[in-house]
Amino acid sequence: MSENPFFISPTELAEKLGSPNLRIVDASWYLPAHGRDAAAEFADARIPGAVRFDLDAVCDKSVDLPHMLPSPEVFAAAASAMGISETDEIVVYDGPGVFSSARVWWTFRSMGAANVRILAGGFDRWKQSGMVVETGAPRSPAPTVFNPDFQAAKVAHIDTVRANVHTGEALILDARPQGRFTGAQAEPRPGLRSGHVPGSKSLPADTLVRDGELKPVAELKQLFEGVSLDARRPVITTCGSGVTAAIITLALESVGHTRHSLYDGSWAQWGKADDAPVARWETPSGGQ
């Protein structure tokens, strides 16, 4: 059993397979640099009974931003079609363990599901551990009803972040790689400025992860101390497009810091907004 209550080990999940209220969600989503095709991998093999959650399909398609959080009604319709209700025990996984799974974990929780965990090590560790794998055409789930209870406070919008540049009320933590935060590296999405939200601090998502799960809580606390996390101060997490920001959110919950929200538009929105100020460092050694 994982020491982190937001994770479940392959062994523990294997013992639960077939439980009536267990719902398993393949949340895999990859960047082009990963060289992996989430849809093809799911079609080829999956954890028995898993359904696929496509971040680019279950989203707000009315805006020109990637995989934005859908409305509660849109999400509920999608989850219901997947056979998932808000009272189910939900286990989310991706290929490597902690990447897009954190975003889908956050999405379900934002919509009111309370019992959501992530598979430690992801599907890659599941297979390496010799656990049973389902192949052939995925089974169609029996539809159910997901009753959403949208937690609006978990979502930050551009106006909130813009105001925070002046007030400094919240600590903004940026999950992008250090070079993109400083502005030394160009953004992978065309048309975006380089740099970071003024006053924000860099906490690359990969520094929080080891072997397909979050680092131990004691190590996470040390990393948060390094960016001056204060239990009394709210946190806004951000990244390139709202995916890896959820890894910081997951880590915050893991250390008991619950005053946080995720900036859904993240740099995909901020980096192209004319009225959004951008800060840069001349060199990566500019400090926090």
Residue pairs with C-beta under 8 A, 6 or more apart in sequence:
1 8
1 9
1 12
2 8
2 9
2 12
2 120
2 213
3 216
3 217
4 213
4 214
4 217
4 254
5 117
5 254
6 105
6 116
6 117
6 118
6 214
6 250
6 253
6 254
7 117
7 118
7 119
7 120
7 213
7 214
8 91
8 117
8 118
8 119
8 120
9 120
10 119
10 120
10 121
10 125
10 126
10 129
10 131
11 129
13 24
13 47
13 91
13 119
13 126
13 131
14 131
14 132
16 22
16 89
17 47
17 48
17 49
17 132
19 89
21 87
21 88
21 89
22 49
22 88
22 89
22 91
23 51
23 82
23 83
23 84
23 88
23 89
23 90
23 91
24 47
24 48
24 49
24 50
24 51
24 90
24 91
24 93
25 50
25 51
25 52
25 53
25 82
25 84
25 90
25 91
25 92
25 93
25 104
25 108
26 38
26 42
26 46
26 47
26 50
26 51
26 52
26 53
26 93
26 94
26 123
27 53
27 55
27 92
27 93
27 94
27 100
27 101
27 103
27 104
27 105
28 36
28 38
28 41
28 42
28 52
28 93
28 94
28 95
28 100
28 101
28 123
29 38
29 54
29 55
29 56
29 67
29 94
29 99
29 100
29 103
29 243
30 36
30 37
30 38
30 95
30 99
30 100
31 188
36 95
38 52
38 54
38 94
38 95
38 100
39 52
39 54
41 95
41 123
42 50
42 52
42 138
43 137
43 138
44 135
45 127
45 133
45 134
45 135
46 52
46 123
46 133
46 134
46 138
47 93
47 119
47 123
47 126
47 131
47 133
47 134
48 132
48 133
48 134
49 134
49 139
50 93
50 134
50 138
51 82
51 83
51 84
51 138
51 141
52 138
53 82
53 92
53 104
55 67
55 100
55 103
55 104
55 243
56 66
56 67
57 78
58 70
58 74
58 75
58 78
58 107
59 66
59 67
59 68
59 69
59 70
60 68
60 69
60 70
60 71
60 74
65 241
65 265
65 268
65 269
66 241
66 242
66 268
67 103
67 241
67 242
67 243
68 242
68 264
68 265
69 75
69 107
69 110
69 155
69 242
69 264
70 78
72 111
72 148
72 150
73 148
75 107
75 111
75 146
75 148
76 111
76 145
76 146
76 147
76 148
79 85
79 86
79 108
79 111
79 146
80 143
80 144
80 145
80 146
81 141
81 143
82 141
83 141
83 142
83 143
83 144
84 90
84 113
84 141
84 144
84 146
85 144
85 145
85 146
85 147
86 111
86 112
86 113
86 114
86 146
86 147
86 148
86 149
87 115
88 113
88 115
89 115
89 117
90 108
90 113
90 115
90 116
90 117
91 116
91 117
91 118
91 119
92 101
92 104
92 105
92 108
92 116
92 117
92 118
92 119
93 101
93 118
93 119
93 122
93 123
93 126
94 100
94 101
94 122
94 123
95 122
95 123
95 124
96 122
96 124
96 212
97 118
97 119
97 120
97 121
97 122
97 124
97 125
97 209
97 211
97 212
97 213
98 118
98 122
98 208
98 209
98 212
98 213
98 214
98 247
98 250
99 243
99 244
99 247
100 243
101 118
101 119
101 122
102 118
102 243
102 244
102 246
102 247
102 249
102 250
103 242
103 243
103 244
103 246
105 116
105 117
105 118
105 246
105 250
106 154
106 246
106 249
106 250
106 262
108 116
109 116
109 151
109 154
110 150
110 151
110 154
110 155
111 146
111 148
111 149
111 150
111 151
112 147
112 148
112 149
112 150
112 151
113 146
118 213
118 250
119 125
119 126
120 212
120 213
121 128
121 129
121 211
121 212
121 213
122 212
124 212
125 212
126 133
127 133
153 261
154 260
154 261
154 262
155 261
155 262
155 264
156 236
156 261
156 262
156 263
156 264
157 263
157 264
157 265
158 263
158 265
158 269
158 270
158 273
158 276
160 236
160 261
160 263
161 172
161 197
161 236
161 238
161 263
161 270
161 276
162 275
162 276
164 170
164 172
164 199
164 236
165 197
165 198
165 199
165 277
168 199
169 233
169 234
170 233
170 234
170 235
170 236
170 261
171 201
171 227
171 228
171 229
171 230
171 233
171 234
171 235
171 236
172 197
172 199
172 200
172 201
172 235
172 236
172 237
172 238
172 263
173 200
173 201
173 202
173 203
173 227
173 235
173 236
173 237
173 238
173 248
174 181
174 196
174 197
174 200
174 201
174 202
174 203
174 238
174 239
175 203
175 204
175 205
175 237
175 238
175 239
175 244
175 245
175 247
175 248
176 196
176 202
176 204
176 205
176 239
176 240
176 244
176 267
177 185
177 204
177 206
178 202
178 204
178 284
179 185
179 284
180 186
180 187
180 194
180 240
180 267
181 195
181 196
181 200
181 202
181 204
182 195
182 196
182 202
182 280
182 281
182 283
182 284
182 286
183 194
183 195
183 196
183 278
183 280
183 281
184 194
184 281
184 283
184 284
185 194
186 194
187 193
187 194
187 240
187 267
187 271
188 240
189 240
189 241
189 268
189 271
191 272
192 267
192 268
192 271
192 272
193 271
193 272
193 278
194 271
194 278
194 280
195 271
195 278
195 279
195 280
196 202
196 278
196 279
196 280
197 238
197 270
197 276
197 277
197 278
197 279
198 277
198 278
198 279
199 279
200 238
200 279
201 227
201 228
201 288
202 227
202 288
203 223
203 224
203 227
203 248
205 239
205 244
205 245
205 247
205 248
207 223
208 214
208 215
208 220
208 223
208 247
208 248
208 251
209 215
209 247
214 220
214 247
214 250
214 251
214 254
215 223
217 254
217 255
220 251
220 254
220 255
221 255
223 251
224 251
224 252
224 255
224 257
226 288
227 288
228 288
229 235
229 257
231 257
231 259
233 259
234 259
234 260
234 261
235 248
235 252
235 257
235 259
235 260
235 261
236 260
236 261
236 262
236 263
237 245
237 246
237 248
237 249
237 252
237 260
237 261
237 262
237 263
238 245
238 262
238 263
238 266
238 267
238 270
239 245
239 248
239 266
239 267
240 266
240 267
240 268
241 266
241 267
241 268
242 262
242 263
242 264
242 265
242 266
242 268
245 262
245 263
245 266
246 262
249 260
249 262
252 258
252 260
253 260
263 270
269 276
270 276
270 278
271 278
